[in-house]
Amino acid sequence: MEKIRIAFFDAKDYDRQSFEQQNADDRFDIRFYDTLLTPDTASLAEGCQAVCAFVNDNIGPEVIDELVKRGISLVALRCAGYNNVDIQYAFERVHVVRVPAYSPYAVAEHAMALLLTSVRRIHKAFIRTRDFNFSLGGLMGFDLHGKTVGVVGTGKIGRVFINICRGFGMNVIAYDKFPAPDSGIQYVSLDEVWQNSDIISFHCPLTDENRHMVNAESIARMKKGVVLINTSRGGLIDSEALVEGIKSRHIGAACLDVYEEEANVFFHDFSGHIVEDDTLARLISMPNVIVTSHQAFLTREALGNIASTTLDNIQTFLSQGYSDNEICYKCPKLSTCVQKHERKCF
Ligand code: NAD
């Protein structure tokens, strides 16, 4: 049987490892490319049946046209979020599948790791003791116990994070556009999250509607000293407003695993270069900001699940013409839709 050929963009060593492990039986011919998927690089997918893309591959109209030109009908995202895909334009041109869940624990635990690092100044203490500086000045933190955490988005990751916070004896309030009935979660309005939380953690997808939900206005509604954690998508936070909020001492700390302009920076080594993005440079220079470069998903367990679900998605879609993990634009043809799984429309 002929192998399924996949053009794999933005490939890192850990991707190669986990996908090669899952492809030990050689069912797929995976062509790994370091480059991002762009209109200029889409031609690398010539002769493939599917492209495999990640969070910073921009799958807009130009890329989609390039893929269609080459007869490629399947984009397999190896991530959960799909804000980087123009789903409306993709409709009836290419199909898009994703990995809806691979390890909510990986991301939720990273969010808590960032929070603990920040409030207990572990990032500062680590550097000090490596320099044999054992003084404690400036390292005072605060107890998480008894503090109120506001969770925005109570899906898979949000709920794991809520459970972790409850383990710390924190008071949890939450906002979700679609609250889960009988979940035992105390839902409040978004404004109540802003006003009452000592810590706010974001676990909702990025959409046109919630882009820059953290802005000058919402920051002004928050408690003085609030700690913000974003492991979701950078576009939820207006970075300029965040800088101003920190400079004015209104925001106590920020823990960022994602950044709105991360696409050409995160996942790359710029240690020998001048970083061009002044806002990012300013944020990184602040003692109460911790930045990790979209690392929350990066656990052994998550990578294994990502590789196996992505390859299953591709195989299932190409052999059966649909996948449970397809995301599809909510078209007017819902009633006559040939896709079996209409609930997958967005
Ligand atoms: P999920 O679909 O299980 O949950 C998302 C929740 O957000 C749902 O309950 C939904 O109702 C809610 N929601 C949707 N729109 C909202 C809005 N405007 N305001 C408030 N809530 C809203 O998704 P998940 O698996 O929990 O993942 C959440 C997000 O985490 C993803 O969308 C992705 O952006 C991000 N993520 C980041 C990483 C990382 O490595 N940093 C890894 C995986 C996922």
Residues whose N, C-alpha, C, O or C-beta is under 5 A from the ligand:
A	BS01	NAD	A80 G81 P100 V107 V152 G153 T154 G155 K156 I157 G158 Y175 D176 K177 F178 H203 C204 P205 L206 N210 T231 S232 R233 D257 H294 Q295 A296 F297
